[in-house]
């Protein structure tokens, strides 16, 4: 099992190396002068030169890459051209809203979608199954921002149950946090509930016909024990994969939801950086979210050793 862990960890290193190379070349291979693109048409030669020096564009490209990697390894993602603050500081300031929203979203997704998928598989072909599948198709079909505006209209404006926009840290209380986070979390969860419910149903259908499930039923075990302890446990590998991937995508893909609900997270920071052509921030965000994505997928791979008894080495 140690060999399996070691291979998976080593496999993640070249992935991050390729991502880092892509992020480095993203600015350097942009057509035209990157400094002129960042500064705009009205920039003076002195401003252009200052940007080139700030980004290290006046050096040979191989020197730029070595210097850039050395700074990355020391935790230096550069300085924002707009606010003149370190990129790591900007990311850390915006990290809590995005992580909190993603965790709440994945919690709501799991407690809703997994039972839905299990129930649909258990009652395969019935009206319950058809209803779950219809709801899943609907969740895939409606854009996230449309669901967000519908929830705002119903629960914030018509019923006045929740605030319309904003974010409150959980350190100020669970109730104030949930009041502002529940609507964006439900909005973001709509797509993932549909996805994980369908995946859970498919995985459960694959195992419900296995011999060990029939044996458990023949022993007279309660149907809930058969479904959740025997069938769901053996169907957990593909479900866990989708859940983990979904969590990684939430962190890197909350731009629309955070914009609709005016949440000051990484999504809003991404939009602001793109609009301002703040390339150091854009590069830092791509590296950070890619690292989160690779880390979560690595943890999923490592968890297979505990969920799948066939993995021993």
Buried (B, 14 or more C-beta within 10 A) or exposed (E): EEEBEEEBEEEBEEBBEEBBEEBBEBBBEEEEEBBBBBBEEEBEEEBBBBBBEBBBBEBEEEEBBEEBBEEBEEEBBBBBBBBEEBBBEBBEBBBBBBBBBBBBBBEBBBEBBBBBBBBBBBBEEEEBBEBBBEBBEEBEEBEBEEBBEEBBEEBBEEEEEBBBEEBBEBEEEEEBBBBBBBBBBBBBBBBBBBBBBBBBBBBBBBBBEBEEBEEBBEEEBEEEEBBBEBBBEBBBBEBBBBBBBBBBBBBBBBBBBBBBBEBBBBBBBBBBBBEBBBBBBBBBBBBBBBBBBBEBBBEBBBBBBEBEEEEEE
